[in-house]
Amino acid sequence: MLSRSRLLGLLLVALAASLLLVVGVALANGLPPGGTFTDDNGNIHEGNIEAIAAEGITKGCNPPTNDLYCPSSSVNRGQMAAFVRRALSLPSSSTDYFVDDDDSVFEGDINAIAEAGITKGCNPPTSDRYCPDGNITREQMAAFLRRAFEYPAATVDYFVDDDSSIFEGDINAIAKAGVTLGCNPPTNNRYCPSDLVKRDQMASFFSRALGLTPIVPPPPITTTSSTTITSTTTTTVPTAILQEGSGSGSKVVSVNIPDEPAVVEFTYNGTSNFIVWSVDSGFAKIDLLVNEIGAYEGTRPMQWDGLFAGDPVKYFEIDADGNWTYQIRRLSQEPTRTCPTSGSGDSVVVISDFRYSAGIADLRYTGSSNFIIWAYSTDDADLLVNEIGNYTGSKVVQSGHINWDIAAHGGTWSIDC
């Protein structure tokens, strides 16, 4: 049974969430360009980062300025304690539960969640240590969230890769509650229990658990200098190009980029197969990025984990008989389009029309190969089209689904809203 203090905390959270459902867009409009933090612009979790910031669950990662969120940094156990305590408004504890957190700025948070029964320590059965600097894995995160929100057990086994995890029951419980969707979209039959949790992913886990509405801020403002302007404010944006290169024939190429959503543009001038796999640090294949015959030019998504943890790309395995090039760019720096828009071949487009509201998209494709469109938001992905050959049709697009992955090799496509 829920304690009175925990019940009161969750009722207050629910009330705040219901208010956010009404004023979420207004809050977004009230944010400065680029939002609360300067380092998460374009991040697919940005709406949920803003949502938990509005609730006071996160304060940033660079006090006292706190204009950074550090979205790609791993969450450690001390930080996890602070997230949980703020989310549930837990009271202070007068008991010092652990011997290894005296130097931690999160000691008060750690003792608070220990008193609430949310943590049991890190060295069972003694359990007199908390390991505040240890990074949180996805399976450990499941246990924290299940205890924090007291989710009931699930009778369904949601994932195929957690059977050996001692946290399988916790994983299934948060899956039943809709807090996690899996780590391998769109199939989502895997949870990746041993992967580390990043700060941006954690924002989305908490946003889902609390029922918050994502708050998408206005885009950052950039200015161009002019001789008629005496002064100007310029927002510094990261370099769009993360890595580029070229070669010929079949090769394995090392990739060294940040763990953030990106796009990669390939060109190829050969006459036989052109196949490109993304590969992780353990040499496991992640995604089949390209599989075509003959000349190719197109753009593909990579590291679009969304709320789903996954291994960063460390290599491209390229099979080819001709010359090829590649260029990896930040998704957050891709140009934003508005309807109507059109293009050809495999493409990644960011469509601002659906940033704040759902709508209808009229889609057209002229070609003879596959025509597939996935639309991604901060929370999930929708398969809009999966056809072969010419296509004309209309689809409902949900609010926030602005990042589109279009497979249309050898044809032309158009989108109208």
C-alpha positions as CSV (number, residue, x, y, z in Angstrom):
1,M,0.0,0.0,0.0
2,L,1.2,3.5,-0.8
3,S,2.4,5.6,2.2
4,R,0.5,8.8,2.8
5,S,3.6,10.9,1.9
6,R,4.2,8.9,-1.3
7,L,0.5,9.0,-2.2
8,L,0.5,12.8,-1.7
9,G,3.6,13.2,-3.8
10,L,2.1,11.2,-6.7
11,L,-1.2,13.1,-6.5
12,L,0.6,16.4,-6.8
13,V,2.6,15.0,-9.7
14,A,-0.7,13.9,-11.4
15,L,-2.2,17.4,-10.8
16,A,0.9,19.1,-12.3
17,A,0.8,16.7,-15.3
18,S,-2.8,17.5,-16.0
19,L,-2.1,21.2,-15.9
20,L,0.7,20.7,-18.4
21,L,-1.6,18.9,-20.8
22,V,-3.5,22.2,-21.0
23,V,-0.7,24.7,-21.1
24,G,2.1,22.7,-22.7
25,V,2.2,24.6,-25.9
26,A,1.9,27.9,-24.1
27,L,4.8,27.0,-22.0
28,A,6.7,26.2,-25.1
29,N,5.9,29.5,-26.6
30,G,7.1,31.2,-23.4
31,L,10.6,29.7,-23.6
32,P,13.4,31.6,-25.2
33,P,14.6,30.5,-28.6
34,G,16.4,27.2,-28.2
35,G,14.8,26.5,-24.8
36,T,16.3,26.2,-21.3
37,F,19.5,24.6,-22.4
38,T,21.9,25.4,-25.2
39,D,23.3,21.9,-25.8
40,D,20.1,19.9,-26.6
41,N,18.8,21.9,-29.6
42,G,17.4,19.3,-32.1
43,N,17.8,16.4,-29.7
44,I,14.9,14.0,-30.1
45,H,14.4,14.1,-26.3
46,E,14.4,17.9,-26.1
47,G,10.7,18.2,-25.4
48,N,10.9,15.8,-22.5
49,I,14.0,17.5,-21.2
50,E,12.1,20.8,-21.1
51,A,9.1,19.0,-19.5
52,I,11.1,17.7,-16.5
53,A,13.0,21.1,-16.3
54,A,9.6,22.8,-16.0
55,E,8.8,20.5,-13.1
56,G,12.1,21.2,-11.3
57,I,13.3,17.6,-11.8
58,T,16.4,18.8,-13.5
59,K,18.4,21.9,-13.0
60,G,21.1,21.4,-15.7
61,C,24.6,20.0,-15.5
62,N,26.9,23.1,-15.1
63,P,26.0,24.9,-11.9
64,P,25.7,27.7,-11.2
65,T,25.1,28.8,-14.8
66,N,23.0,25.7,-15.6
67,D,22.5,26.5,-19.3
68,L,23.7,23.0,-20.3
69,Y,21.9,19.6,-19.8
70,C,24.7,17.3,-21.1
71,P,22.2,15.1,-22.9
72,S,24.8,12.4,-24.0
73,S,26.4,12.0,-20.6
74,S,25.6,8.8,-18.7
75,V,23.5,9.0,-15.6
76,N,25.2,8.0,-12.4
77,R,23.6,6.7,-9.2
78,G,24.0,9.9,-7.3
79,Q,22.2,11.8,-10.1
80,M,19.5,9.2,-10.3
81,A,18.8,9.7,-6.6
82,A,18.3,13.5,-7.3
83,F,16.0,12.8,-10.2
84,V,13.8,10.4,-8.2
85,R,13.7,12.6,-5.1
86,R,12.7,15.7,-7.0
87,A,10.2,13.8,-9.1
88,L,8.4,12.5,-6.0
89,S,9.1,15.5,-3.7
90,L,10.5,13.2,-1.1
91,P,11.2,14.6,2.4
92,S,14.7,14.7,3.9
93,S,15.9,11.8,6.0
94,S,17.8,12.1,9.4
95,T,19.4,8.7,8.8
96,D,22.8,8.3,7.1
97,Y,22.2,5.0,5.3
98,F,25.5,4.5,3.5
99,V,29.2,4.8,4.3
100,D,30.5,5.8,0.8
101,D,28.4,8.9,0.0
102,D,29.7,11.4,2.6
103,D,31.6,13.4,-0.1
104,S,28.7,13.3,-2.6
105,V,26.6,16.4,-3.3
106,F,23.7,14.0,-3.7
107,E,24.0,12.5,-0.1
108,G,20.7,14.1,1.0
109,D,18.9,12.7,-2.1
110,I,20.4,9.3,-1.6
111,N,19.3,9.1,2.0
112,A,15.8,10.4,1.0
113,I,15.2,7.6,-1.5
114,A,16.7,5.0,0.9
115,E,14.2,6.0,3.5
116,A,11.4,5.7,1.0
117,G,12.6,2.1,0.1
118,I,13.5,3.0,-3.4
119,T,17.2,2.0,-3.2
120,K,18.7,-0.9,-1.3
121,G,22.4,-0.1,-1.9
122,C,24.9,-1.6,-4.2
123,N,26.6,-4.3,-2.1
124,P,24.0,-6.9,-1.0
125,P,23.6,-8.4,1.4
126,T,25.5,-5.9,3.6
127,S,24.0,-3.0,1.6
128,D,26.0,-0.3,3.5
129,R,27.3,1.2,0.2
130,Y,25.5,3.2,-2.5
131,C,28.2,3.6,-5.2
132,P,27.1,7.1,-6.0
133,D,29.5,7.5,-8.9
134,G,28.6,4.3,-10.6
135,N,26.7,4.6,-13.9
136,I,23.1,3.4,-14.1
137,T,22.3,0.6,-16.5
138,R,18.8,0.2,-18.1
139,E,18.0,-2.7,-15.9
140,Q,19.0,-0.9,-12.7
141,M,16.9,2.1,-13.9
142,A,13.9,-0.2,-14.3
143,A,14.3,-1.2,-10.6
144,F,14.5,2.4,-9.5
145,L,11.4,3.5,-11.4
146,R,9.4,0.4,-10.4
147,R,10.1,1.0,-6.7
148,A,9.6,4.8,-7.0
149,F,6.2,4.5,-8.7
150,E,5.2,1.2,-7.2
151,Y,4.3,-0.4,-10.5
152,P,2.5,-3.8,-10.2
153,A,4.0,-6.9,-11.6
154,A,3.4,-7.8,-15.3
155,T,2.3,-11.2,-16.5
156,V,3.7,-10.6,-20.0
157,D,7.3,-11.1,-20.9
158,Y,7.9,-8.1,-23.2
159,F,11.5,-8.6,-24.3
160,V,13.7,-11.5,-25.5
161,D,17.0,-10.3,-24.1
162,D,16.4,-9.9,-20.4
163,D,15.7,-13.6,-19.3
164,S,19.0,-13.7,-17.5
165,S,18.6,-10.4,-15.8
166,I,17.7,-10.3,-12.1
167,F,15.7,-7.2,-12.9
168,E,13.5,-8.9,-15.5
169,G,10.4,-8.4,-13.3
170,D,11.1,-4.7,-13.0
171,I,11.7,-4.4,-16.7
172,N,8.4,-6.0,-17.5
173,A,6.6,-3.8,-14.9
174,I,7.8,-0.5,-16.4
175,A,7.0,-1.9,-19.9
176,K,3.5,-2.6,-18.8
177,A,3.2,0.9,-17.4
178,G,4.3,2.4,-20.8
179,V,7.5,3.9,-19.4
180,T,9.8,1.9,-21.8
181,L,9.1,0.8,-25.3
182,G,12.3,-1.2,-26.0
183,C,15.6,-0.5,-27.6
184,N,15.3,-1.7,-31.2
185,P,12.5,0.2,-32.9
186,P,10.4,-0.5,-34.7
187,T,10.4,-4.2,-33.6
188,N,11.0,-3.3,-29.9
189,N,11.4,-6.9,-28.7
190,R,14.7,-6.1,-27.0
191,Y,15.4,-4.0,-23.9
192,C,19.3,-3.9,-23.9
193,P,19.4,-4.3,-20.1
194,S,23.1,-3.8,-19.6
195,D,23.3,-0.5,-21.7
196,L,24.0,2.7,-19.8
197,V,21.3,5.3,-19.6
198,K,22.0,8.7,-21.0
199,R,20.7,11.9,-19.5
200,D,18.5,12.7,-22.5
201,Q,17.0,9.2,-22.4
202,M,16.4,9.5,-18.6
203,A,14.4,12.7,-19.2
204,S,12.0,10.8,-21.4
205,F,11.7,7.9,-19.0
206,F,10.7,10.3,-16.2
207,S,8.4,12.3,-18.5
208,R,6.5,9.2,-19.4
209,A,6.4,7.9,-15.8
210,L,5.0,11.3,-14.6
211,G,2.6,11.6,-17.6
212,L,4.1,14.9,-18.6
213,T,3.5,16.6,-22.0
214,P,6.7,17.2,-24.0
215,I,7.4,21.0,-24.3
216,V,9.2,21.7,-27.6
217,P,10.8,25.2,-27.5
218,P,11.1,27.6,-30.4
219,P,14.1,26.9,-32.6
220,P,17.4,28.8,-31.8
221,I,17.9,32.1,-33.5
222,T,20.9,32.6,-35.7
223,T,21.8,35.9,-37.2
224,T,23.9,37.0,-40.2
225,S,26.2,40.0,-39.9
226,S,25.2,43.0,-42.0
227,T,26.9,46.4,-42.5
228,T,23.6,48.2,-41.7
229,I,23.4,46.5,-38.3
230,T,25.5,48.1,-35.5
231,S,25.1,45.2,-33.0
232,T,23.7,41.7,-33.1
233,T,23.3,38.7,-30.9
234,T,24.5,35.5,-32.3
235,T,23.7,32.0,-31.1
236,T,26.7,29.7,-31.5
237,V,25.7,26.4,-33.0
238,P,27.8,23.2,-33.2
239,T,29.5,22.3,-36.5
240,A,27.0,20.5,-38.6
241,I,29.5,18.0,-40.2
242,L,30.7,15.4,-37.7
243,Q,32.9,13.3,-40.1
244,E,33.3,12.8,-43.8
245,G,35.5,10.6,-46.1
246,S,35.8,8.7,-49.3
247,G,37.3,5.5,-50.7
248,S,36.8,2.7,-53.2
249,G,36.0,-0.9,-53.0
250,S,35.0,-2.9,-49.9
251,K,36.3,-1.4,-46.6
252,V,35.6,-1.1,-43.0
253,V,35.7,2.6,-42.0
254,S,36.2,3.8,-38.4
255,V,33.5,6.3,-37.1
256,N,34.3,8.7,-34.3
257,I,31.4,10.9,-33.6
258,P,29.3,11.9,-30.5
259,D,26.5,9.6,-29.4
260,E,23.7,11.8,-30.7
261,P,21.2,11.5,-33.6
262,A,22.9,12.1,-36.9
263,V,22.3,11.6,-40.7
264,V,24.8,10.2,-43.1
265,E,24.8,11.0,-46.9
266,F,26.4,8.4,-49.2
267,T,27.3,8.6,-52.9
268,Y,28.5,5.7,-55.0
269,N,29.4,5.4,-58.7
270,G,29.9,1.6,-59.1
271,T,27.7,-0.9,-61.1
272,S,27.3,-3.7,-58.7
273,N,26.1,-4.0,-55.1
274,F,26.5,-1.1,-52.7
275,I,25.9,-2.3,-49.2
276,V,26.6,-0.4,-46.0
277,W,26.2,-1.7,-42.4
278,S,26.6,0.4,-39.3
279,V,28.6,-1.6,-36.6
280,D,29.0,-1.0,-32.9
281,S,32.2,-1.2,-30.7
282,G,31.7,-4.9,-30.2
283,F,31.6,-5.5,-34.0
284,A,27.9,-6.3,-34.0
285,K,25.9,-5.0,-36.9
286,I,23.3,-2.4,-36.0
287,D,21.5,-1.2,-39.1
288,L,21.6,-2.0,-42.8
289,L,21.9,1.6,-44.0
290,V,22.1,1.0,-47.8
291,N,21.5,-2.1,-50.0
292,E,21.3,-1.1,-53.6
293,I,22.7,-2.1,-57.0
294,G,24.4,0.5,-59.2
295,A,25.0,4.2,-58.6
296,Y,23.6,5.6,-55.4
297,E,23.0,9.0,-53.7
298,G,21.0,9.3,-50.6
299,T,20.8,10.2,-46.9
300,R,20.1,7.8,-44.1
301,P,19.5,8.2,-40.3
302,M,22.0,6.8,-37.8
303,Q,22.0,6.7,-34.0
304,W,18.3,7.6,-33.9
305,D,17.8,5.8,-30.6
306,G,15.0,8.1,-29.5
307,L,14.0,6.9,-26.1
308,F,15.7,3.6,-26.8
309,A,19.2,2.9,-25.7
310,G,21.6,1.5,-28.3
311,D,25.2,1.2,-29.1
312,P,26.8,4.2,-30.8
313,V,28.1,3.6,-34.4
314,K,31.8,2.9,-34.4
315,Y,32.3,1.5,-38.0
316,F,30.8,1.4,-41.4
317,E,31.2,-2.0,-43.2
318,I,31.1,-1.1,-46.9
319,D,30.8,-3.6,-49.8
320,A,31.4,-1.9,-53.1
321,D,33.2,-2.2,-56.5
322,G,33.4,1.6,-57.2
323,N,34.1,4.9,-55.6
324,W,32.1,6.1,-52.6
325,T,31.9,9.1,-50.3
326,Y,30.1,9.7,-47.0
327,Q,29.3,12.7,-44.8
328,I,27.9,12.4,-41.3
329,R,26.0,15.5,-40.0
330,R,24.2,16.4,-36.8
331,L,20.4,15.8,-37.1
332,S,20.0,19.0,-35.0
333,Q,21.6,21.0,-37.7
334,E,19.7,19.7,-40.7
335,P,17.6,22.3,-42.4
336,T,13.9,22.6,-41.3
337,R,11.3,22.3,-44.1
338,T,7.7,23.3,-44.3
339,C,5.0,21.9,-46.5
340,P,4.8,21.5,-49.4
341,T,8.2,20.0,-49.9
342,S,9.6,17.4,-52.3
343,G,12.8,15.5,-53.1
344,S,14.2,12.4,-54.6
345,G,15.8,9.2,-53.4
346,D,16.5,8.2,-49.8
347,S,16.2,11.3,-47.6
348,V,16.0,12.6,-44.1
349,V,13.8,15.6,-43.6
350,V,12.7,17.7,-40.6
351,I,9.2,19.0,-41.1
352,S,8.2,21.8,-38.8
353,D,4.5,21.7,-39.6
354,F,3.9,18.9,-37.1
355,R,6.1,20.3,-34.3
356,Y,3.2,21.4,-32.1
357,S,0.1,19.8,-33.6
358,A,-1.1,16.7,-35.4
359,G,-2.3,17.0,-39.0
360,I,-2.7,15.2,-42.3
361,A,0.0,14.7,-44.9
362,D,-0.7,14.1,-48.6
363,L,2.1,11.8,-49.8
364,R,3.1,11.0,-53.4
365,Y,5.9,8.8,-54.8
366,T,6.8,8.1,-58.4
367,G,9.2,5.2,-58.8
368,S,9.5,1.4,-59.0
369,S,11.2,0.5,-55.8
370,N,10.3,0.6,-52.1
371,F,8.6,3.7,-50.7
372,I,8.8,3.7,-46.9
373,I,8.3,6.6,-44.5
374,W,9.0,6.5,-40.7
375,A,8.1,9.7,-38.8
376,Y,9.9,10.1,-35.4
377,S,9.0,12.2,-32.3
378,T,10.8,12.4,-29.0
379,D,8.7,9.5,-27.8
380,D,8.1,7.0,-30.6
381,A,8.0,6.4,-34.3
382,D,5.1,5.8,-36.8
383,L,5.3,3.8,-40.0
384,L,3.4,6.1,-42.4
385,V,3.9,4.2,-45.7
386,N,5.4,0.9,-46.7
387,E,4.7,0.3,-50.4
388,I,6.4,-0.8,-53.6
389,G,6.0,1.3,-56.8
390,N,4.0,4.5,-57.4
391,Y,2.0,5.7,-54.4
392,T,-0.6,8.5,-53.7
393,G,-2.3,8.7,-50.3
394,S,-3.0,10.7,-47.1
395,K,-1.8,9.8,-43.6
396,V,-2.4,11.3,-40.1
397,V,0.8,12.6,-38.6
398,Q,0.9,12.9,-34.8
399,S,2.1,16.0,-33.0
400,G,5.9,16.1,-32.6
401,H,6.6,13.7,-35.4
402,I,9.0,16.0,-37.2
403,N,11.9,13.8,-38.1
404,W,11.1,11.7,-41.2
405,D,13.2,8.9,-42.6
406,I,12.2,8.4,-46.3
407,A,13.3,5.4,-48.3
408,A,12.6,6.1,-52.0
409,H,15.7,5.1,-54.0
410,G,15.4,5.8,-57.7
411,G,12.2,7.8,-57.4
412,T,10.8,11.2,-56.5
413,W,8.5,12.1,-53.6
414,S,6.4,15.0,-52.4
415,I,4.7,15.9,-49.1
416,D,1.9,18.4,-48.6
417,C,0.2,19.2,-45.3
